[in-house]
Amino acid sequence: MRFHPFPDDLVAAQRSWTATYEELAHPATTRTTLLRRRLLHLSTQLHYNPYWAHPRPAAGRAELRDLVRAQRAREGRAA
């Protein structure tokens, strides 16, 4: 397992956000309102996570997204 500086709850919220965003991107979905509300809730969790309370480089948020994308890609190959 590779070390990353992000707390597990922050990574889990980003993973959920990414999955919800991808599901919302499919036009065939009928749960649009539910997914948009979930995305808004997760966005709030991500933005106000205590991890970001201390000054951090702006690239940290992009690094978090990249980490989750890489994890999902590895899981996709393993399946």
C-alpha positions in Angstrom: 0.0 0.0 0.0 1.3 3.4 -0.9 1.4 6.2 1.7 -0.7 9.4 1.1 -1.0 12.4 3.4 -4.8 12.5 3.3 -7.0 11.2 6.2 -9.2 8.2 5.4 -12.5 10.1 5.8 -11.3 12.7 3.2 -10.3 10.0 0.7 -13.7 8.2 1.3 -15.6 11.4 0.7 -13.7 12.1 -2.5 -14.3 8.5 -3.7 -18.0 8.9 -3.1 -18.0 12.3 -4.8 -16.3 10.9 -7.9 -18.6 7.9 -8.1 -21.7 10.2 -7.7 -20.4 12.6 -10.3 -19.8 9.7 -12.8 -23.3 8.3 -12.2 -24.8 11.8 -12.7 -23.0 12.1 -16.0 -25.0 9.2 -17.5 -28.0 10.7 -19.1 -30.1 7.6 -18.6 -30.3 8.0 -14.9 -33.7 8.9 -13.3 -32.3 9.9 -9.9 -30.9 13.2 -11.0 -32.3 15.2 -8.1 -31.1 12.7 -5.5 -27.6 12.5 -7.1 -27.3 16.3 -7.3 -28.2 16.6 -3.6 -25.7 13.9 -2.7 -23.0 15.7 -4.8 -23.7 19.0 -3.0 -23.5 17.2 0.4 -20.3 15.5 -0.5 -18.8 18.8 -1.9 -19.5 20.4 1.5 -17.9 17.5 3.3 -14.8 17.8 1.1 -14.5 21.6 1.4 -15.0 21.9 5.1 -13.0 18.8 6.2 -10.7 19.7 9.1 -7.7 18.6 7.1 -8.0 21.9 5.1 -8.2 24.1 8.2 -4.5 24.6 8.1 -2.9 26.4 5.2 -2.1 23.8 2.5 -1.0 24.2 -1.1 -3.8 24.6 -3.6 -2.4 21.6 -5.4 -3.5 19.4 -2.5 -7.0 19.2 -3.7 -5.9 18.2 -7.2 -3.6 15.6 -5.6 -6.5 14.2 -3.7 -8.6 13.8 -6.9 -5.6 12.2 -8.7 -5.2 9.8 -5.8 -8.8 8.6 -6.0 -8.7 8.4 -9.8 -5.6 6.2 -9.6 -7.1 4.0 -6.9 -10.3 3.5 -9.0 -8.2 2.7 -12.1 -6.3 0.0 -10.2 -9.5 -1.4 -8.9 -10.9 -1.5 -12.4 -7.9 -3.4 -13.7 -8.1 -5.9 -10.8 -11.8 -6.7 -11.4 
